[in-house]
Each structure stands twice: as structure tokens, then as C-alpha cells.
Amino acid sequence: MFVFNGDYVDRGAWGFETYFLLLAWKVLLPHRVFLLRGNHETKFCTSVYGFEKENSVKFGEHSKHVYRKLLGCFECHPLAAVIAGKVFMAHGGLFWSLKPGPYTRSFLVRAAAKLKLGDLDDLAKSRRGVLDPSAMGNNVIPGDILWSDPSPNPGLASNEGRGIGLVFGLDCTQEFMDKHKLKLIVRCHEGPDARQKRPEMASMDKGYTIDHVVKAGKLITLFSAPDYPQFQVTETRFNNKAAYIVLEPPDFCKPDICVFEAVLPRPHVMPYYDHVNVMDSDDELDLPKDG
């Protein structure tokens, strides 16, 4: 079984080829290949970071039709997976428990509220079929799942650096794992550029970090794009390695972390987005507010 954890497109020259290869695998092996959604499988991010332009260049007069179909695919991806009842996988991380009330309508008000950690029942009740998960309204769980980050500090708080999602501490990881009898949480979402802006967290140079170690188990962040980003202004590169994990029976909760490097030199290609003026990481994006 193969589980991919989102962000298949954007910031590169071959997003279309990558995504269609994965979709072909899904069609060929529907019960063995699972494609979770990342924050870049959205209309907003693909319009900023190059995938929409890539489709325009590669498909010409048919590009609008192709792009609409791809956006429809994005809405269909599951937000998370539970493997063998022991491993929780999602692109960003944990999420809050959505309770009816006026405090759900504003990200700033939510930041000041006492947040309660959500569970799998809350996740099951959320509406995943949205093009751009929102930071406010009555369906914020998809945004949390795709945009949240772990923190070394305890508690649950709004992710003010990103303007969407949450930051969650070791206590939240322990609580979530305890409630669902989990042993491992696997998330992605942060590359070497994002971690450089969070010095309190371990760097992503090796392609993975073990961010939370609690009584119940571990939370691991994976990043599977070596020598990232493909396009950047400065000559100094991160030269990061990348990683994936292998989980084996019977318990599936003891990860074998496999690290690999980029094949260099890269073919010369042109970017499909303004990599000079568009920020590398997703921090402080002007995300849509309706969901």
C-alpha cells in the first residue's frame, strides 16, 4: 500500500506529470494507492505558485477545461488516513473541535478563544469538498488539517504566521494519540525554507524531523522533495535531503525512514511562477476568507 501526503503540484516544472502519474497509479491500483490532499491542492495556491500557469503553457486552448477538471480532483482527495488503527497521517496536522457559535466566524476571534482539540468524529463531520479551505466560518477543519504545524510549546493556538490553521504542542499530540489509541503521527507541509523561519524547530536538512516524542508515541514530519526549492533567487541552496517512510506489519508503527538525495545537475527549465517576488514558504499568504 502506498500513501502520499499531498503537495503534488506547484513550485516546480513538472507538477502536471507528477500529479497525472499518481492519478494513473490510483486508477490502476485503487485499493493500494491513496492520495491525501495537501494545501497546494487548492485553487488559490495553484494560481500563485505556478500550477495554473503550467497547465496554460502545456495545454494551450484546452487548458481552462483541464484546469477545472484538476480542481475537481483536488476536492475529492481525502484529508487524512488512519493506517492499521495505529498511524494517523495528514498533510499539516491536528485540528480543533468545531462547536457551533459566533467564535467560529473569525480567525482573529478564534485566536483569542480557548481552543479545544478535535477528534476523528469532528473530522468525519467536516466538509472536505471545498476548493480553498477557509480560516474562518463553520468549516475550518479542512484548513486546519492542511495548514497546521507542530510546536515545542504546549497548547493549541491559531497559526498566526500562516494566517490559517493551528500550532499544537506535545500535550495535544499526546491527547489525540491517547484518545484514538495511536502510536505514530506522520505529517509533511514544512520544507527547509519553512523550518529556517522557525528556529525553535529542528531543521529539515535530512528530509525528516521527529518533532514530538510523547508517552503514546511520536510525531514525524516528512519532506520528500530534495534540493528544494527548484527555483530560487540566491545562489546558496539548502541542499536538503528528502525522505519517505516504510511501515511494516504487524503493528505498522515503527517507521523505517529512508533518506535520498536529488539527482544533479537539474535539467534547465523555466519557472511557471514569479519566484523572484513570490515568497518561497506559505507564511502570511493572503488566503481567501470564505469557506
KOLDRENLUM-598079 format. One record per residue (C-alpha): residue in one letter; x, y, z; residue number from 1. Coordinates in Angstrom, 2 decimals. Each point is the difference from the previous one (the first is absolute). Example, Ala and Ser with C-alpha at 12.3 -4.5 7.8 and 13.67 -1.06 7.14 Angstrom:
// KOLDRENLUM-598079
["A",[12.30,-4.50,7.80],1]
["S",[1.37,3.44,-0.66],2]
// end
This chain:
// KOLDRENLUM-598079
["M",[0.00,0.00,0.00],1]
["F",[1.26,3.48,-0.89],2]
["V",[-1.24,3.14,1.77],3]
["F",[1.05,3.39,-1.38],4]
["N",[-0.43,3.00,2.27],5]
["G",[-0.81,2.92,-2.28],6]
["D",[1.69,2.93,-1.77],7]
["Y",[0.40,-1.69,-3.37],8]
["V",[0.04,3.23,-2.00],9]
["D",[1.41,3.57,0.04],10]
["R",[3.48,1.51,0.22],11]
["G",[1.43,-2.37,-2.58],12]
["A",[0.08,-0.64,-3.73],13]
["W",[-1.63,-3.44,-0.04],14]
["G",[-3.03,0.29,2.26],15]
["F",[-2.34,-1.26,-2.70],16]
["E",[2.11,-3.07,-0.76],17]
["T",[0.40,-0.80,3.70],18]
["Y",[-3.69,0.34,0.76],19]
["F",[-1.18,-1.97,-3.02],20]
["L",[2.42,-2.82,0.74],21]
["L",[-1.46,-0.27,3.50],22]
["L",[-3.56,0.13,-1.33],23]
["A",[0.86,-2.76,-2.48],24]
["W",[1.31,-2.14,2.86],25]
["K",[-3.21,0.67,1.90],26]
["V",[-2.10,-1.13,-2.96],27]
["L",[2.15,-3.09,-0.54],28]
["L",[0.24,-0.94,3.70],29]
["P",[-3.00,1.63,1.69],30]
["H",[0.26,-2.02,3.20],31]
["R",[3.77,0.32,0.33],32]
["V",[0.68,3.66,-0.83],33]
["F",[-1.42,2.82,2.12],34]
["L",[0.51,3.68,-0.75],35]
["L",[-0.62,2.33,2.93],36]
["R",[-0.53,3.69,-0.59],37]
["G",[2.63,2.66,0.66],38]
["N",[-0.44,3.75,0.34],39]
["H",[1.24,0.45,-3.58],40]
["E",[-2.87,-2.08,-1.38],41]
["T",[-2.11,3.16,0.07],42]
["K",[-1.05,2.61,-2.53],43]
["F",[1.68,2.82,1.91],44]
["C",[3.44,-1.56,0.36],45]
["T",[0.11,-1.31,-3.55],46]
["S",[-0.83,3.48,-1.30],47]
["V",[2.95,1.46,1.94],48]
["Y",[2.69,-2.69,-0.19],49]
["G",[-0.11,-1.02,-3.62],50]
["F",[-2.22,-3.02,-0.62],51]
["E",[-2.76,2.00,-1.71],52]
["K",[2.59,1.67,-2.27],53]
["E",[1.65,-3.38,-0.66],54]
["N",[-3.33,-1.33,-1.28],55]
["S",[-0.44,3.08,-2.17],56]
["V",[3.40,-0.53,-1.64],57]
["K",[-0.34,-3.76,-0.46],58]
["F",[-3.64,-0.17,-1.14],59]
["G",[-0.53,3.28,-1.82],60]
["E",[-3.62,0.50,-1.08],61]
["H",[-1.08,-3.06,2.01],62]
["S",[1.68,1.14,3.22],63]
["K",[-3.06,1.56,1.67],64]
["H",[-1.97,-3.21,-0.42],65]
["V",[2.90,-2.12,1.29],66]
["Y",[0.55,2.33,2.95],67]
["R",[-3.68,-0.18,1.02],68]
["K",[0.16,-3.78,-0.06],69]
["L",[3.14,0.02,2.13],70]
["L",[-1.61,2.31,2.55],71]
["G",[-2.84,-2.49,0.21],72]
["C",[2.54,-2.73,0.73],73]
["F",[1.49,2.10,2.80],74]
["E",[-3.37,0.15,1.76],75]
["C",[-0.29,-3.78,-0.03],76]
["H",[3.24,-0.82,1.80],77]
["P",[-0.41,-1.24,3.58],78]
["L",[1.35,2.29,2.70],79]
["A",[1.55,-2.69,2.19],80]
["A",[0.57,-3.72,0.41],81]
["V",[0.18,-2.42,2.91],82]
["I",[2.26,-2.96,-0.74],83]
["A",[-0.55,-3.29,1.85],84]
["G",[-1.72,1.91,2.79],85]
["K",[3.41,1.19,1.25],86]
["V",[1.28,2.70,-2.38],87]
["F",[-1.67,3.33,-0.78],88]
["M",[1.15,1.79,-3.15],89]
["A",[-0.96,3.49,-1.16],90]
["H",[1.80,2.71,-1.92],91]
["G",[0.10,2.74,2.63],92]
["G",[-1.03,-1.41,3.32],93]
["L",[-2.63,0.12,2.71],94]
["F",[-3.18,2.05,0.09],95]
["W",[-2.43,1.54,2.41],96]
["S",[-3.39,-1.24,1.13],97]
["L",[-2.54,2.06,-1.87],98]
["K",[-2.91,0.98,2.22],99]
["P",[-2.87,2.21,-1.18],100]
["G",[0.33,3.61,1.05],101]
["P",[0.98,3.47,-1.16],102]
["Y",[3.67,-0.56,0.85],103]
["T",[0.33,-2.28,-3.02],104]
["R",[-0.53,2.91,-2.38],105]
["S",[3.26,1.87,0.45],106]
["F",[3.61,-1.18,-0.04],107]
["L",[0.98,2.84,2.34],108]
["V",[-2.80,-0.79,2.43],109]
["R",[0.90,-3.66,-0.19],110]
["A",[3.58,0.93,0.90],111]
["A",[-1.24,1.50,3.25],112]
["A",[-2.38,-2.85,0.80],113]
["K",[0.78,-3.02,2.12],114]
["L",[0.49,-2.62,-2.66],115]
["K",[-0.89,-3.63,0.50],116]
["L",[1.81,-2.73,-1.92],117]
["G",[-2.12,-1.81,-2.54],118]
["D",[-0.33,-3.73,-0.49],119]
["L",[-0.75,-2.37,-2.86],120]
["D",[-3.74,0.43,0.51],121]
["D",[0.38,3.73,-0.59],122]
["L",[2.07,-0.70,-3.09],123]
["A",[-2.62,-2.38,-1.37],124]
["K",[-2.66,2.71,0.32],125]
["S",[2.00,2.65,-1.85],126]
["R",[-0.66,0.83,-3.66],127]
["R",[3.12,-0.81,-2.01],128]
["G",[-1.32,0.90,-3.46],129]
["V",[1.15,3.62,-0.07],130]
["L",[2.42,1.55,-2.48],131]
["D",[1.64,2.28,2.56],132]
["P",[-0.34,-1.05,3.66],133]
["S",[-0.67,3.06,2.09],134]
["A",[1.46,1.45,3.19],135]
["M",[-3.44,1.04,1.20],136]
["G",[-3.63,-0.98,-0.23],137]
["N",[-1.58,-3.29,1.05],138]
["N",[2.26,-2.35,-1.97],139]
["V",[3.53,0.81,1.16],140]
["I",[1.13,-3.57,0.69],141]
["P",[1.23,-0.59,-3.59],142]
["G",[2.13,3.15,0.31],143]
["D",[1.40,-1.25,3.29],144]
["I",[0.82,-3.41,-1.44],145]
["L",[1.85,1.50,-2.99],146]
["W",[1.77,2.96,1.65],147]
["S",[0.73,-0.79,3.67],148]
["D",[3.50,-0.40,1.47],149]
["P",[1.44,-1.66,3.12],150]
["S",[1.61,2.15,2.67],151]
["P",[2.41,-0.63,2.88],152]
["N",[-2.32,2.06,2.19],153]
["P",[-3.02,-1.59,1.70],154]
["G",[-3.55,0.78,-0.94],155]
["L",[-2.07,0.73,-3.07],156]
["A",[0.04,3.40,-1.68],157]
["S",[-0.85,1.65,-3.30],158]
["N",[2.84,-0.14,-2.51],159]
["E",[0.52,3.74,-0.31],160]
["G",[3.12,-0.40,-2.13],161]
["R",[-1.99,-1.65,-2.77],162]
["G",[-3.33,1.72,0.59],163]
["I",[-1.78,-3.36,-0.04],164]
["G",[0.18,-3.24,1.95],165]
["L",[1.40,-0.63,3.47],166]
["V",[3.21,-0.55,1.88],167]
["F",[-0.19,-2.89,2.45],168]
["G",[2.28,-1.18,2.78],169]
["L",[1.14,-3.34,1.37],170]
["D",[-2.97,-0.11,2.36],171]
["C",[-2.38,0.16,-2.98],172]
["T",[1.86,-2.79,-1.76],173]
["Q",[-0.18,-2.13,3.14],174]
["E",[-3.72,0.70,0.46],175]
["F",[-0.86,-0.81,-3.62],176]
["M",[2.06,-3.19,-0.01],177]
["D",[-1.41,-1.13,3.33],178]
["K",[-3.59,0.55,-1.06],179]
["H",[0.37,-2.02,-3.19],180]
["K",[2.56,-2.53,1.28],181]
["L",[2.58,1.16,-2.55],182]
["K",[3.74,-0.64,0.05],183]
["L",[1.19,2.28,-2.80],184]
["I",[-1.00,3.22,-1.75],185]
["V",[1.53,0.77,-3.41],186]
["R",[-0.35,3.44,-1.55],187]
["C",[1.86,2.06,-2.62],188]
["H",[-0.61,3.64,-0.98],189]
["E",[3.36,1.51,1.04],190]
["G",[3.10,0.12,-2.15],191]
["P",[3.42,1.40,0.82],192]
["D",[-1.13,3.55,-0.80],193]
["A",[-2.94,-0.17,2.40],194]
["R",[2.14,-1.48,2.77],195]
["Q",[2.65,2.66,-0.49],196]
["K",[-2.63,2.52,1.10],197]
["R",[-0.78,-2.06,3.11],198]
["P",[3.32,-0.34,1.83],199]
["E",[-1.73,-1.57,2.98],200]
["M",[-0.62,-3.09,-2.17],201]
["A",[2.55,-2.46,-1.40],202]
["S",[1.25,0.68,-3.54],203]
["M",[-1.22,-2.01,-2.97],204]
["D",[3.50,-0.64,-1.41],205]
["K",[-0.38,-3.80,0.27],206]
["G",[-3.50,-0.13,-1.47],207]
["Y",[-1.71,-0.81,3.27],208]
["T",[-0.25,1.07,3.62],209]
["I",[-1.37,-1.67,3.10],210]
["D",[-1.86,2.96,1.46],211]
["H",[-1.94,-1.50,2.89],212]
["V",[0.95,-2.96,2.17],213]
["V",[-2.74,-0.72,2.53],214]
["K",[-1.07,-2.93,2.14],215]
["A",[-2.39,-1.26,-2.68],216]
["G",[2.49,0.17,-2.88],217]
["K",[1.53,2.45,-2.47],218]
["L",[-0.89,2.71,-2.48],219]
["I",[2.22,0.05,-3.10],220]
["T",[0.21,2.66,-2.71],221]
["L",[1.01,-1.29,-3.45],222]
["F",[1.16,2.05,-2.96],223]
["S",[0.46,-1.92,-3.25],224]
["A",[1.39,2.67,-2.36],225]
["P",[3.83,0.02,-0.02],226]
["D",[2.01,3.13,-0.85],227]
["Y",[-3.08,2.15,0.56],228]
["P",[-1.22,2.38,-1.35],229]
["Q",[0.64,-0.61,-3.68],230]
["F",[0.08,3.72,-0.76],231]
["Q",[1.49,2.63,2.28],232]
["V",[1.64,3.39,-0.29],233]
["T",[3.13,-0.51,2.08],234]
["E",[2.89,-2.22,-1.08],235]
["T",[0.23,-1.60,3.45],236]
["R",[-2.30,-3.00,0.13],237]
["F",[-1.28,-2.05,2.91],238]
["N",[1.33,-3.20,-1.60],239]
["N",[-2.46,-1.90,2.14],240]
["K",[-0.51,-3.72,-0.18],241]
["A",[-3.48,-1.50,-0.17],242]
["A",[-1.68,-2.96,1.64],243]
["Y",[-2.86,-2.47,-0.01],244]
["I",[-0.96,-2.64,2.52],245]
["V",[-0.77,-3.70,-0.23],246]
["L",[-2.44,-1.51,2.50],247]
["E",[-0.09,-3.76,0.38],248]
["P",[-2.36,-2.43,1.75],249]
["P",[-1.07,-1.03,2.50],250]
["D",[-0.29,3.33,1.82],251]
["F",[0.99,2.45,-2.81],252]
["C",[1.13,2.58,2.57],253]
["K",[3.79,-0.40,-0.12],254]
["P",[1.04,2.05,-3.03],255]
["D",[2.99,-0.86,-2.13],256]
["I",[1.10,3.45,-1.21],257]
["C",[1.61,-0.05,-3.45],258]
["V",[2.05,3.06,-0.98],259]
["F",[0.98,0.90,-3.57],260]
["E",[1.66,2.85,-1.91],261]
["A",[-0.78,1.92,-3.18],262]
["V",[1.43,-1.10,-3.34],263]
["L",[2.20,2.85,-1.19],264]
["P",[0.45,2.00,-2.10],265]
["R",[-3.61,0.92,-0.61],266]
["P",[-1.30,0.40,-3.57],267]
["H",[-0.24,3.67,-0.93],268]
["V",[-3.64,1.08,0.10],269]
["M",[-1.85,3.25,0.60],270]
["P",[-2.31,0.56,2.98],271]
["Y",[-3.75,0.40,-0.44],272]
["Y",[-0.32,2.57,2.78],273]
["D",[1.73,3.19,1.08],274]
["H",[2.53,-1.63,2.31],275]
["V",[1.84,3.31,0.43],276]
["N",[-2.87,1.92,1.58],277]
["V",[-2.16,-2.82,1.36],278]
["M",[1.08,-1.23,3.42],279]
["D",[1.51,-3.49,0.15],280]
["S",[-1.96,-1.23,3.01],281]
["D",[-3.76,0.22,0.52],282]
["D",[0.25,2.35,2.99],283]
["E",[-2.33,2.97,0.11],284]
["L",[-1.76,-0.69,-3.26],285]
["D",[-3.07,2.10,-0.70],286]
["L",[-2.29,-2.99,0.15],287]
["P",[-3.69,0.20,-0.89],288]
["K",[-2.20,0.45,3.04],289]
["D",[-3.18,-1.71,-1.12],290]
["G",[-0.49,-3.72,0.26],291]
// end
